[in-house]
Amino acid sequence: MVNQQLLNKLWFTQVSGLIMWLCVTHLNTLLVYLSDTLLCYQLNGVVYTADFLLYYNDAIMAFQCLHEKFNVWDPHLQNEYMQKLIPNIELKKIFYSQYPPYLMVLVMPLALVPLKTALGLFELLGLAGIIFSVYSLLATTLKGKFERFYTYVAVLASYPAWLCFRLGQIGLIIFPAMMWYWIALDKKYWFRAGLLGGFCMLKLQYAPILFITGTLLGGVRFVSGFAVMGMVYLLGSIAVLGLDNVLRYPEALKMGELSGGMIAGVSPEVQQNLRGQLVILLGNDGQIVHLIVVAVWGIATLFTAWLWWRFRTTSVQLSEELRRRKFMILASVTMLLQLVTSPHTHRQDYLFVCLPAIWLMYSVVGQYPIGEAAMPGIKNKSLILIIRYMLIGFPILSWIFFTAPTVVTTIHEKFGITIPSLPIQPFFVWAVIFLITLALLIKDANESEAPNPPG
């Protein structure tokens, strides 16, 4: 029997702690912003730069291309432009923009205002996008006031969300588009889903599975929306940057990903995916790692596409409730698989765990505090509990994952105690364990749905 009084106290403690931590961390970001050290600062001889500098620099170069076409992918030229934005700190390593050419066009309005103003507006827009997209996810799922309140707190208090704001990361803009993409597929708004999926091509690693999934479910109407957004991107890029810069992009992407540490921004040694894990284990980001990562990513994408094809062929026979549950589970699996297998996944990308957290809570786990599982017939109830507490605990775990190396180093320096560190990328390992648990749960559910043999 659950001690409800103790449970309520634990929830009060967790929610209060997350609220205080949310205030502390985001207030720190605000103070750093006001002190003009958010975008770039130097510590112990190392220069730290925020991603927003790339976007603002891209906007300036895009405006310059309207007057005179030049190679925007020239790393030294990019560095010259960026150095003008931060004249007081020397950029000893090139902070390279390898985003698609249409990002340069999309962010052009940033250059219409001063750098600090542009950053403030970008952060406020990102905050609004997160709040409204989470609201959209909750609109047809979790109903309780406490559940909804906790969701907003948990999302904004998590380390990936804070890091997005700390870096001024483009994920603040892609996140709501990605959430609305899945919502549009759930509601069968195929053309809208195509437009949103096309918009998410700002992160190219997600484009294949988003296109395949939408095409399998929405057919021509989805492809039409995706094609419209693709044409807008293409024509806008050619008009502003010129055809040469569009054609040069694949080489720029290759240089950015495979520079071997010559430029800043990619950092494969800290990526929270299979690539980052292999770099830790093998000690390099060489050709073998790249071949393994691309092969596994390709296999994972094809496997996920097969799951969606099977879903399309069988969902017509299901009730609306069961169809929606299977859709939410498969969408969650898709996002998690892409996080762990795609060639480029940083810690801030785990903000996308928000989708599995809300949809699996609704379709599998049940309401937050305890309650009955939403998925009936599960024999191994411990699987439900594991998923429940891995999701509920993620905001706190995400900060532990981030701070653990610093804590270990501090303990060693202060007290001379050596704590052996595990050769793992913690976000990656968390996601893999979660996927394995979810797979076991799905297997359990399928076995419970199978008809008993006669006799």
Secondary structure by P-SEA (a helix, b strand, c coil): ccaaaaaaaaaaaaaaaaaaaaaaaaaaaaaaaaaccccccccccbbbbcaaaaaaaaaaaaaaaacccccccaaaaaaaaaaaacccccccccccccccaaaaaaacccccccaaaaaaaaaaaaaaaaaaaaaaaaccccccaaaaaaaaaaaaacaaaaaaaaaccaaaaaaaaaaaaaaaaaacaaaaaaaaaaaacccccaaaaaaaaaaacccaaaaaaaaaaaaaaaaaaaacccaaaaaaaaaaaaaaaccccccccccccccccaaaaaaaaaccccaaaaaaaaaaaaaaaaaaaaaaaaaaaccccccaaaaaaaaaaaaaaaaaaaaaccccccccccccaaaaaaaaaaccccccccccccccccccaaaaaaaaaaaaaaaaaaaaaaaaaaaaaaaaaaccbbbbbcccaaaaaaaaaaaaaaaaaaaaaaaaacccccc
